[in-house]
Amino acid sequence: MVALSIENGSAFLYYSFDSSTILGSTVVNLGSGGSAYNAVMYNSPTVSVTDQVVGSAAVEFDSALCQYVQIPSFRTASSGISVACWFKSTSSGDSSQIFEFSAGYADDVIVGYPNDIISFSVSFNDGVVEATVEASIESDSNIFGINLNDGVWRHFAWTIDIGGDWLLYLNGKLVHSLTSHGYPPSVNRTSNYLGTSGIAFSDSCLDGAIDEFYFFQSVISASTVQALYTQALRISSTPTMTIGKHFETEKYSLGYLFI
């Protein structure tokens, strides 16, 4: 199964994690940024062909090994940004990153401090989003009000428009919004990770998995978010497929993914 073709061209970064896009430790970028933005897996994450949502595989992370994917440097746009992916977390630490993009780390007495961060993490079982706006980090925690650390696949999307309005979606539904919360600066982001942060402390490393990761240099619509989510539901409706792993429906009740 190939992801939505209309998204392949409009997403700057798109990592499907399908088996055919994994070349050794290299993850092929199917987005418009092209091969210059192929990512690299470190510490040998597992490319699972038995526990995925869309396509033939997903990438799994073990926090004990601090496995992660690193994306080359890129400059974020000044006209809006969006991120979407499938993820799951299983008893991860208190600040486990699904993704983190930043302009590197400045020295701090205790830990490294991120410059111009954009991130989504599972923290104390719920979700936290952070973005640097006008030299200070704006964050929002407990955004979904449910346990995200239970080993269930969920679809996440986050859009930020130039007015600084943040929209957060879970399983295709808008569940949280922030008005005039600020817009991250258009800077060259040199420290870009899936499954960990730039400081790679053990509690920042994910125990879980990611599938179908998209980064857009624009604001995607609610209908596009819904289409990315329902892609898995369309697969599950195919009568010739067999029962596979659990994922959550948009009503937060467990459904079955057919793979």
N, C-alpha and C positions, 0 to 999 in steps of 0.2 A: 504494500500500500504506500503510495507516494503522498506526501502532505499536500494541502491545497495548492494547486498550481498558481493561483492568483497571488498567493502570499510569497511564493519563492522569489518573484521578481521585485516585490516591494519591500521585503525584509532585507536590511543591510547584512545582518548575521542570521543564519539559519543552520542549526546543527540538528539533523534528524536522529543521529546516532544509529541509523540503520547499519547493518553489517557491511553493506557495500560502500559506505562512506567512511569506514574505519580502515586506515592503511597503516598497520603497525601501531604506533602511538599517535598518529596524525588523525584528526577529525576534520573531514572535508566541510568547508563552508559552502552551503548551497544558496546562500543569499547573494544579493547584488554586489557585495563587496568582493566576491570572488576568492580565488585561492590565496591571495595575499593575507586573508584572514582565516586561513585554516588554523584550527586550534591544536593543542598538544596535550595529551594525557600524561600525568606524572604519577609515579608510584603504583602504576598498573591497575587502574580501575577496571572492573569487570564489565565487559560488553555482554549483557544478558539477552539471550534470544528466547528466554522462557518467561521473563517478567518485564513486559513492555506494554505501552498503551497503543501507540500507532506505529505501523511499519514493522520491521523485522527485529529490532533490538532497542535497548535503552542502556544508559551507562549507570553502573552501581558504584557507590562509594563506601569505603570502610574507614571510619574515623580513626581506628587504631593504627592504620597505615597512613593516615592523612592523604588519601588519594584525592586528586583534583584534576580539573581541566583548565589550562591557561589559554587565553585569547590574546592575540597580538594587540599592540597599541592602536587606538583609533580615536578620532575626534567626534564628540557628540554634537548633534545638530542644534541650531538655535531656533528651530521651527517646530519643536515637539519631539517627544520620544515615547516609545512604548516597548514593553517587555512582556512576553508570554511564554509559558512552558508548562509541561506536566512535571510534577515532583511528588516525592513521598519521603517522609522522615520517620525513622524507627528508633525511638529512645535516644535521639541525638542530644548533644550537650546544649547548654543554655544559650549559646550564641552561634548556632550552626548555620552557616551560610548556604543558601541556594545559589545566589550569585552575588558578586561584588565587583564593581567597576570603580576604579579610583585613579588619581594622578600620582600615585605613589604614597609613601609614608614619611612623615617627619618624625624626628626623634622626640621621645617623651620620656619622662623619668621612669615610668612603669612599663608602658607598652608603646608600640608605634602608633602614631595618630594619622588617620587617613586624610589625604588631601582630595577634595572634590569627589566625595563618595556618592555612588548610587548603589543601593543594596537591598536585598530581601533575605531575611533570615528567619529561622524557627527559633524562638526564644521563649523559654518557660512554657513550652507546648503550644503557644500561639504564634502569630506572625508579627514581624516588625519590618517596616520599610524605613530607609534613611536616604536622605539626599542633602548634599551641601548646597546651601543657598546663601549668597552674599556673605561668604566666609564663615558661616556657622552651620552646624548640622541640624537639619530639621528631621524629626523622626515621628513615627506614630506606631504605637505598640498595641497589642491585644486587638488587632484590627478585625479578626474574624469571630472571636468569642467561642471558638471550638478547639478541641485538641487536634493539632496538626502533627503530633508526634506519635501517631498510632499505626504507622506502616500502611496507610491507605493512599492510593494515587489520587491526586487532586490537580485541577487545572487552575493556574494563577495567571492573572494579567494585571498590568499596571500602566496607566497612561498619564503623562504630564503634558499639559498644553502650555503655550507661551505665556498665558495669564497666570500660570502657577497653580492651576486646578489639578488635583490628583484624583484619579478614579481607580479603585481597586476592585477586581473581580475575582470571584472564586466559583469554579465550575460553571462558567459562562454567565453568571449573574453579578450585577453590580451590588456590592455589599457594603462599601465604605467610600466616602468621598470627602475631600478637603478642598475648600475654596480659598484661592489666593494664598496658597501655602508656599509658593516660591518655585522658581525654575532653576535647575542646575546649570551652571555656566557651560558654554561651549568650549571645552578644553581638550587637550590631548590626554587621554586616559591610558596610562602605561601599565597599570596593575589590574588585570581583568581575570576573574576566576569564576569557575563553577565548582561548587562543593567545598569551598574554603574561603578564607579571607587572605589579605596580603601578609598577615603576620603568622598565619598557619598555626596558631595555638590549638591545642587538642580540642577545646570546646568550640572552636570555630569550624572544625571539620565535620562534614555531614556523614551521618549513618543513614543512607537512603539511596535515592536514585533520581535521575532527571531524564526526561524524554521530550523531544520536539521543542527545542529552545529557539526562540525568535527574539531578535532585537531590531526595532524599526526606528529610523530617523524621522519619524512622523507620528502623529496621533492616530491610532487605528480606531475604528468605530465600534460601537457596542455590537453591531451585527457581525463584524469580523471576529471579535472576541468569541461570540456565540458560535460562529462557524468553526473556529479552531477547537473549541470544546466539543461540539457535537460531532466532529469528525470521528471521535472514538465511539460515540453512540451509533453512528451510521455503520461502523464496522460491526458493532455488537448485534445489529439487526440482520446481518447476513446469515441466512438459515443453515449454510453448509459448515459454519465454523463451530468449534467446540468450546466448552466452558473453560475460561482461564482465570486470571487474577481479579481480585476485587478492585473496584474503583468507586468513587462517590458520584452520585447523581447531583443535579443542581439543587435538589431539595434536601441535600445533606443526608440522604438515606443510602445505604449500601446498594450498589448494583453489581452486575457481573460484566466483566469485559470479556468478549469472545475473541480469541486469537488463534 
